[in-house]
Amino acid sequence: MPSSSADWRELVAVILISVTTILTAWTAFQASKWGGAMSTSFSQASAARIDAARLESDANQQASVQITLFTQW
């Protein structure tokens, strides 16, 4: 056990540095984990946007046909 004040301060410093190192590693792990999840979500959102644009185009085409038929009637 540390006996002097300097020994206690050194022990506290070592513990703080150790905790900081562990927390830094944990945050790096979480950042890489959530970065992958973000990429997956971004890909899904892009696919949904493309699908929505295609469906909007189909709807506009159908509306155009219906307007043309009504006008000719």
Beta strands, then each sheet from edge to edge (+ up, - down):
end
